[in-house]
């Protein structure tokens, strides 16, 4: 039977991770000279959603976040625990690609 694992990140650690993601999204959007409205249109989400991502709201929808990252050309990487072992990235398909298949 698998052992249950509790989230051991402090509130500050979680906030820091979210803030880093939010900053990366905003800086990349600005680098591409996109407004929040344009990014929302390209990612098929609302401007409010883009605003929530850029302000590190902790409860954004993962599927929509992946669409935003895809439009910006940003990737998403998963790591095991807090170690240096990295799971090889699988290609994450956006909802648009999945529906085209």
Secondary structure, 3 states (H helix, E strand, C coil): CCCCCCCCCCHHHHHHHHHHHHHHHHHHHHHCCCCHHHHHHHHCCCHHHHHHHHCCCCCCCHHHHHHHHHHHCCCCCCECCCCCCECCCCCCCCHHHHHHC
